[in-house]
């Protein structure tokens, strides 16, 4: 199905995002599908992308699927869990703590799309898909520092393409721990869009856990705008998606902010998992520490494209980016491409990328002490992944379950 055909199948625009839906559909009608000529889509399996458009878009008439919730780990006693659904009000029957409030209609109108414009990603294909079919938005303002952690859970609907959207505004000096969990199922596809604005000296510890299943697909875009002396940490884990694409895009608008990005992709079978990150420093004395890890086995494909932009205004920037990858099969594939564009002349910027296999001397050491070959491999892989997983907020390991993530 082509993009124009898919657009015709969508329900009529309505709700709080009606104008956004109309703009997204108009843009898609002129844009069409991505092709290999676009650098960011050069390595993508476009056949899997087109398969997204063969699924019906979620409608309000569809029964709500709450299957599997009995298997979810219980929320921690001090945290607040919110379950996102394309149509239901996620805050229904939930009492928000002091310091977290929904944006008013006027605040939402001023905020919606602003960070996308700052990050210069409003006119991209994944954003347009979300704009075209997202029917609801969770918009929250955080103005406190002693707040319970927030856990947002998204349960993708089987045999449908669904979309969710979140806007999060942290006021000056606000502090929050946030864990987002996306769960896929067979024949499901999901689009998620998150806009984050961090005020001066605000701090957000953000975890992203995306666990697919079967032939599930996911496109997620995170747009983050950081003001002076703000602190943003993102720890992401992706596993189990036939087609999974995560795009964190960040701008330090006036410099003197700190960004930490940690990512882990675990690809197996015939899955294709991709992370396309972008960080731009629009002021001096910004700081970035980025570590991206990947494990690829069977006939899977892992992709990382990490771009860093340091214009002339970003003097005394300190940015480090490292991509570390494990290739466990001769049929698997890993593509990693760190990019630095530096115009400022007083900076400290470094990047590196490695692709290797499990160390034979380490495997021999463990086998010589009576540990089986399979068990040795699993222990080494768990240690490799744990460096990222341990940084998830709100004890995110409750969701990842290393024994399931790493199987030999």
N, C-alpha and C positions, 0 to 999 in steps of 0.2 A: 504494500500500500504506500502510495506517495504521500508527502506532507499535505498537499491540497485535499486529497481524498480523506485523509485522517481528520482534517479540520472540519469537513462537512459532517463527520460522524459525531462531533462533539455536541453536548447539550447546549442549549441557548445560554449566553452569559447572564449571570444574575448574582445577587448578593453583594457583600462589601467589596469584593474584588472585581465587580462587573467591568469597570473601565480598564482594569489591568488585563482582564481576559480578552477584551476586544483588541487592545494594542498588541498583545502577544500573538493573537491569531492573524492580525494584519501583517505583522512582521514575518511570521512563518510562511504565509502565503507568498511573499516575495523572496524569502530566503531559500526555501527548499531544503534539501538534506545536505549535511556536510559531505565533503569529498576528500580524496587523498591529497589534493593540491593544497589543502590547509594544513599547516605544520602541526597544529594541535590534534588533528585527526588522522595524520599520516599513518600511524601504526594501528589505528582502531579497526576492529572487525566490523565493517559497516553493515554487513548482513545481520549481525546481532542488533545493531542499532535500528535497522529497519523493522526487525521483528517486534520492537516496542510498539510500533504503530499498527500492528495487527491485533493488539489487545483492545477490548472495549474500555473506555474511560469510566471510572467509577461514577455512579449516579446515586442520588439520594434514595432511589427506590431499591437499591441493592441492600440485602440484609447485611447487618453489621456482623463481621466475623470476629468473635472473641476467642476463637479456638486457641488452645495452647497456653492461655494465661495461667492455668493451674501449674504449669511447668516453669513459669518465670520465677527467679529468685525473689524472695520477699524483700520489699524495700527496707532499707536500714531505718531504724527507729527515728533517727534525727533528720531524715531526708524527706522531701516532698516528691511524690511520683505523679506525673501527669501523662496520660495516654492520648496521643494525637490521632485524630480520625479526620478524613477529608471533609466531613460534614457536621459531625456533632461538636458542640461547644466543649472544648477540652477542660474548661474550668467549671463545668457544671458539677455541683455537689462538692466542690473543692474550696476550702477556705485558705486563701493566700496569707502568708505571714506578713507582719508589719515590715515594710521595706520593699515589698514586691507588689506592684499594682498593674492592672491592665492599662494600656494606653487609651486615652480618650479618642473619640472620632477625629477631633482636630489634631491631636498629637500624631495619630496614625497617618493622617493625610500629609502632614509635614515630613514624617519620617520614612514612610514606605518608598523604597526605591532610591533614597538619598545615598546610602552606602554603596549601592550598585553603581551609581553615577561616579562616586569618588573613586571606586575601584575600576572604573571603565570597563564594566562587564555587562551592562544592561542590554547590549545588542548582540548577545551570543546565543547559539542554538540551545544549549541546556536551559538557559534562563528563559528563553522564549517558550519552550515546552512547558515549564512550570507556570509561567504567566498565562498560557493558553488554557490550562485545565485546573489550576488550583482554585478551589471554591471558598476557602476559609483561611484565616491567618491567626496565629497566636502571637499577640503583641504585648510585651511586658516591659515595664520600667523598674529598674532596681536602684534604690537610693539608700541602701543600708550596707553595713559592713559586717554585722554579726548575724548572718542569715543561715537558715538550714540549707543544705545542698539541694539542688533541683535535678530531678531525673525525668527526662522526656523519652517516652517509649513510643515507637512507631511500628505498628504491626501491618505489613503490606498485605493487601487483599489478594487472595488467589485468583488467577485467571482475569486480572484487571490491571489497568494502568491507573495508578492513583498518584496524587500530588499533595504535599503538605508544605506549609510556609510558616516561618517563625521570624519575628522581629524582636530583638533584645537590645535594650538601651540601658547601659550602666552609667549612672550619673557620677559626678565628681566624687572620688574617694570610695566608691562602692566596691564591694568584694563579693564574689560568688563562685561556688563550685558547681559546674554543670556537666552532667553526663547524658549524652544522647545515644539511644540504642535503636537501631533499625533492624527489624527481623523480616527476612524474606521467606517465601514459600514457593512451591512449584507453580510455574506459569504466572508468576507475579512480576510486576514491574513498578518501580516507584521513582518519583521525582521529588527531591527535597531542596528547598532554598532557605538559607538562613542569613539574615543580616544582623550584624553586631556593631554597635557603636560604643566605644569605650571613652568615657570622659577623662579629664585630667586626673592622674593618680588612681584611676580605677584598675581593678585586677580581676581577671577571669581565668580560672583553671577549667579548661574545656576538654571533655573526653568524648570521642566519637567511636562507637562500636557498631559495625555493620556486619551482621551475620546472615548470609543468604542461605538458600537451600534449593536443590534441584536445578532448574533452569531459570532461577530468579535473576532480575536485572535491577540495577540501581544507578541513578545519576544524582549526585549530590553536589551542591555548590555552596560554599561558605564565603561570604564577603564580610571583611572585618576592617573597621576604621578605628585607628588608635590615635588619641590625642596625647599631648605631652605627658611624660612620666607615667603612662599607663603600662600595664603588664598583661600580656596575653600568652597563654600556654595551651597548645593543642596537642593532644595525644590521640592518634587515630589507629584503629585496627579494622582491617577488611578481610573477610574470608567467606568463601562459599558462593560467590556470585558468578553465574555464567558470563555476565557482562557487568562489571562494576567500575564506576568512574567517580572519583572524588576530586573536587577542584577548590582548594582553599586559596583565596585571593585576599591579600592584606596590604593596607597602606598606612604607614606612619605619617600622619598629615603634617606635623610640625617638628618631627624629630624627638629626640630624648625619650624614646619609648623602647620597650624591650619585648621581643617576640621569641618564643620557643616553639618549634615544630618538631614533633616526634611522630613517625609513621611506621606502620607495619602492614605488609600485604602477605597473605598466605594463600598461594594459588596452587591448585591441584587439578587433576582430571584434565578437562579441556577449557578451564576457566580463563578469562582475560580480565585482569585487575589493573587499573590505571590510577595514578595520582599525578595531577598537574597543578603544581603550586606556583604562586607568584607573590613576591614581596617587593614593595617599592618604598623607598625612603624619601619623603618630601621635605626633610629638615635634617639638621645636624645631630650628631652624637646618638644615632640610633643603634640598636643592638639586635642581632639575630643569631640564634643557635638552632641549626636544623640537622636532624638525623633521620634518614629514611632507610628502612630495612625491608627486605623482601625475601620470601622463600618460594621457589617455583619447582614443582615436581610434575611427574607424568608428562602430559603434552600441553601444559598450561603456559600462559604468557603474562609476564609482569612488566608494567611500564611505569617509569618515573621521569617526569620532566619538571625540573625545579628552576624557575627563573628568578633572578634577583636584579633589581634595577636601582642603581645608585647615581642619581643625577648630580649636577654640580652643587646644588644646595645642600647635599647630604655629606658635608665634610665631617671627618672624624667618625665615620660609620665603622662599626665592628660587626662583620658578618661572616659566619662559618657555616658551610653546608657539606654534609657527608652522606653518600649513598652507599650502603653496604648490602650485598646480595648473596644469597646461597642458591646455587643451581644444583638440583638433586637428580636431574635426569638429562640424558642426552637429547631427548625430544622436547624438553622445556626450553623456554626462551625468556631472556631478561633484556630489556632495553632501558638504559638509564642515561639521562642527558641533563647534567647540571649546566646552568647558564648564568653568567655574570655579565652585566652591562654596566660598566663603571666609567663615569665622567668626572666625578670628584677626584681630586688629586691627593687628598690627605685621608686615607682610609686604610683599614686592615680587613681585607676580604680573602677568604680561602675556600676552596671547594675540592672535593675528591670523590671518586667512585671506584668500588671494587666489586668484582664478581668472582666467587670462589666456591669450593665444595667443602664438605665436612672434612676436618683434618684427620688424616689416616693415623697419625701418631696418637691423637686423643682417643680415637676408636680402639686402637690396639691396646692402649693403656687400660681402658675399661674392660675390654674382653679378657685381658690377661688376669683380671681380678674376678673372673667368673660371671660377668654381666653379659648377657646375650647380645648378639649383633643388633637385633631390632631394638632392644631396650637401650643399648648404648646410643644409637642414632636418635632415639626419641628424647633421651635425657639431654643430649647436646642441643637438639633443636629447641627444647623447652628453655634451656638456659639462654639461647640466642634470642628468643622471643620475649623472655621475661624482662629484659632491659627496657623494653617499651611498655609492656603490659603493666608493670608495677607502678608506672606513673599515672595510670588512669585514676581520676577522682572517684569518690564515693565507692571505693573498693570495687572498681569495675571488673575485677577478676571473677566476681560472682557470675558475670554474664559470659565471659570468654571461655572459661573452662579449658585450660591448656590441654588436658587429655583428649578433648574433642578437636581442638584446633590443630594439634600436632599429632598426626597418626602416621604410622609407618607400616 
